[in-house]
Structure formats: C-alpha cells, structure tokens
Amino acid sequence: MGQIRKHGNCYWIRYYRDGRRYEENAGAKHGDAVDLLRKREGDISNGVPVTPKLAKITFEDAARDAVSEFTSSGKRSLVVFTRRIDKHLLPCFQYRRLSMITTGDCSTGRTCRS
C-alpha cells in the first residue's frame, strides 16, 4: 500500500517494489496523486517494471545505450546496427519517450509520424 503526502504545494506519492521505496512528485492536485498511486500499484501487481524515471527515457537514450553495448561487446555487426538505427528508427522515433512508443507504432508498413 502506498502513501500520499503533501510537501508545500505539491503532492508526493510513496510506494514500494521488491522492498525498495520509491517516491515521486505527483503534481499539485490530490486527485492526480491518487490516480498516479493507483496506476503505480497496479503496474507493480501486474509485474510491469516501475520506476519514477522510466517514463522519462527517450528513444535516443536507449539507442545510444544499445550502440554502447554493441561497441563494448565487440560485435562485428556494429556498422549495420548503427546504420539501421540511423536510417530507419531515428526518423520515426526521434524525440519520443520510450513509454509512449507502442507495438502499433512499430508494425511493418506504417509510415513515420512527425
């Protein structure tokens, strides 16, 4: 069970996952804090990975991490991998958060949204 606390003009939620405490700013309205806490608790009970920073990771960050992983592991397909990211994925998903990309966005035959 989580908690909602008010600090100044903002509400903060506190919840636990795997014995670790997470706190997150939920905004200025109590109703928004209640909704966010319910969402986080639902995600935890469904086994969805939950952290406050999860919604802030962009596609560029993930692509950069993937290229770094390929570089450090010494894979020979690094050139092909980076070319595919640059030519096919970045034009479609640049400036988008990973949490906002769905499987429908990745299906074949769809054009990129600007």
Secondary structure, 3 states (H helix, E strand, C coil): CCEEEEECCEEEEEEEECCEEEEEEEECCHHHHHHHHHHHHHHHHCCCCCCCCHHHCEHHHHHHHHHHHHHHHCCCCHHHHHHHHHHHHHHHHCCCEHHHCCHHHHCCCCCCCC
